Amino acid sequence: MTDSLDERITRSRTLLSDHDLAGLADLLSDLREHEVTRLLERLDADDRAVLFRLIEKDTALGVFESLDPPLRGELVDALRDDHVVALFEDLDPDDRVELLDELPASVARRLLSGLSDGERTLTAPMLGYPRGSVGRRMSPEYVRLRPDTTAAEALAAVRRDGRDAATVHVLPVADDTLVCTGSVTLGDVATAEPGVRVGDFVADAPTVTATTDAEVAARLCLEYRTAAVVVTDSERRVLGVLTVDTAARILEDAEDEDAARAGGSEPLRRPYLSTPVGTLVRSRVVWLLVLAVSAVLTVQVLEIFEDTLSAVVTLALFIPLLTGTGGNTGSQAATTVTRALAVGDVRTRDLGRVLFREVRVGASMGALLGALGFVVAGLVYDWHLGLVIGATLLAVCTIAAAVGGVMPLCAKAIGVDPAVFSTPFISTFCDATGLIVYFTIASAILDI
Amino acid sequence: MTDSLDERITRSRTLLSDHDLAGLADLLSDLREHEVTRLLERLDADDRAVLFRLIEKDTALGVFESLDPPLRGELVDALRDDHVVALFEDLDPDDRVELLDELPASVARRLLSGLSDGERTLTAPMLGYPRGSVGRRMSPEYVRLRPDTTAAEALAAVRRDGRDAATVHVLPVADDTLVCTGSVTLGDVATAEPGVRVGDFVADAPTVTATTDAEVAARLCLEYRTAAVVVTDSERRVLGVLTVDTAARILEDAEDEDAARAGGSEPLRRPYLSTPVGTLVRSRVVWLLVLAVSAVLTVQVLEIFEDTLSAVVTLALFIPLLTGTGGNTGSQAATTVTRALAVGDVRTRDLGRVLFREVRVGASMGALLGALGFVVAGLVYDWHLGLVIGATLLAVCTIAAAVGGVMPLCAKAIGVDPAVFSTPFISTFCDATGLIVYFTIASAILDI
């Protein structure tokens, strides 16, 4: 599959440059929706629009919905107005809201006013919820069951209304006031005796209010391993459902962001190979500058110790080794604690416990590395220098593990994404601290 | 919810130390399955076993299945034999196979021989598939439909056989030879007209063979946003299904591993706060040692240039700044490309394109940082030194971005997990290269 997709990309580029639209349509008809998406992602914006127009209508909708949001925005720019209006009408309300966020306000208004009444009634309330809330990502189309509905009647309701719903796998249960009493799964309904009432097997489903952060709601959906979370207003009246598909997508975007931040850059939100070099530079250069400016701290620390350095130039040889080891220890601790925070194993109030653990972990590793450093540097250079290196490794590992472990918790406590206090930041901080420790110990032991 | 869980943990510790079993049972009965799991994860092994015995049978099974594998192994050790045998009989076959992998061979054999014939028949073939393959993680319990079954008959089959199946949301379609012709979802069946035959709306479902890597199969399941992937033998005969729940779990473990490796440590496979300090040390110390030994390279590089250093000690002041910036640039590139590899945006054959992009990105950022470095170092020290710093920043950023971008692809090409060539590795490599560049440029410009 992988091979033939690559060949198809090459072939589609040839067909595009030959303007062979029939050949392209032929090529597209052989591909699954998912493969068409992959193909489009790898083309540049103009070719993407040409190809998109050739996809048959049913597939086009699915492909459009699975493209990264910025690519969708570009596509809307490149398509003819009537094509866009028709596409917009067919989108699911949650995809529609996501698309509107990508578009200039004037285009968004025009598209909204072109919607049919029914679809506008579904979409408009969602736009009232704050950005980043689950209210904008839920689907208002679901199949509601009453508690006194029987399993057989429930199946009939699914058959009648299910085609338009975002999911039929989770069915919110609510009486006529719409107050949610829980939900049942289609599996529950299908395996129940036909005469049993839904109220008799309704389960206490996880619900969220529409203003909840979308990422929190998505995590809940995946944690409870349910096909959808019911979204309600503050009085527990059902507004819609967040499906597991959307939840997975929300978390994937969040992970992109975390992965990027952990490496000291901003997320791309579009496929790497179709991202312009300028955008790549912008996604990284700010962090790189901030880090480089912080690193000026290390120059200043070293300036303080310039006399010590002049006296024993050999000390300079170990600077990258010592700062590197500190940075590595710090990033190990930070990665572990950030991950533990993300999956909920650790909370900010555990700061004391985390600190105590990381100090012990750091000191253990520092003792081992320090002993090694003492022996090796002692044998190669002299035992005094060995002692300086050994003692510095012990101190640096302990401090770095403690700082690396505690930083993500501090970030979280002050409301900053822990991934922002990323590995590179901790490295820079540990570099400066490590240098102070190193030269202080060196001055003392070598008596400079 | 978060708060009360913390209070409950404190209360359960008090009750445990008071041996108040009735109080504990009372406390547990108030909690959802998911909260019980969280509570157990935060206790130590002995308390966990005491509490686990008090959970009612239905909840206990679900809690057991959602614990991290090493905790399950410990629990089996701590429980009475008849309790374990009963629990083992009730587990789903895939959870059973996962548990067996955690246990000593003798215990595994005893448990297997205690199984009922029916369950042993389901479990034994799965144990024949290689470790890490989807054959060990699939569920052999599914509802199969024939192509000529009607929608109404399909619903009846689900009602009859669905309770024991791992999922009723995806129903493999196969004739009596068991050769898979695709699958339908329960939603398709429930929204179809009762008289329509399954063969008329069967969809070309993603299938995998049982020997496929479990992570590959799990990614396919999530990529196709399906509730289950059908697992077949090499002749496309249906063997079982990999449910999205299991797929999510497999990918979560894989992410744990990637996140840990990216920070230079091994994954813990259990909650951070219940991991002994010794285990934390072991998960990190090997990588830290390997990195420290690699960093000895930087000492050797600096030794070569010791005369240059003695002549101009000021050069030493910039070592951490320059190596740090190189390391940061490299890790930005590596993170972006590793992520792009993981989500399939980039493949190993794209090496040339990645290299070309990263060289341009690195050179752009290096030009900017270099210009800044030139001006600042020129003003503060002198213009010759400014030129050295500026030129080094340009060279180091370009090299680091290229190395950082290409390393994950090389790792993948030789069959190594790209996350293993982690940020710390790239930093160390860039440190050594950066120092060579720095002192070569310094020697030339300062004419030492």
Interface residues (C-beta under 8 A of the other chain):
Chain A: T2 D6 R32 H34 R38 E41 L155 V158 R159 G162 R163 T167 V168 H169 L186 G187 A190 T191 A192 E193 D204 L222 E223 Y224 R225 A227 V244 D245 A248 E252 E255 D256 A259 A260 A262 G263 G264 S265 L268 P271 Y272 L273 V277 L280 V281 S283 R284 V285 W287 L288 L289 L291 A292 A295 V296 T298 V299 L302 E303 E306 L309 S310 V313 T314 A316 L317 F318 I319 P320 L321 T323 G324 T325 G327 N328 T329 S331 Q332 A334 T335 T336 V337 T338 R339 A340 V343 G344 D345 V346 R347 R349 D350 R353 V354 R357 R360 V361 S364 M365 L368 L369 L372 T423 P424 S427 T428 D431 L435
Chain B: T2 D6 R32 H34 R38 E41 L155 V158 R159 G162 R163 T167 V168 H169 L186 G187 A190 T191 A192 E193 D204 L222 E223 Y224 R225 A227 V244 D245 A248 E252 E255 D256 A259 A260 A262 G263 G264 S265 L268 P271 Y272 L273 V277 L280 V281 S283 R284 V285 W287 L288 L289 L291 A292 A295 V296 T298 V299 L302 E303 E306 L309 S310 V313 T314 A316 L317 F318 I319 P320 L321 T323 G324 T325 G327 N328 T329 S331 Q332 A334 T335 T336 V337 T338 R339 A340 V343 G344 D345 V346 R347 R349 D350 R353 V354 R357 R360 V361 S364 M365 L368 L369 L372 T423 P424 S427 T428 D431 L435
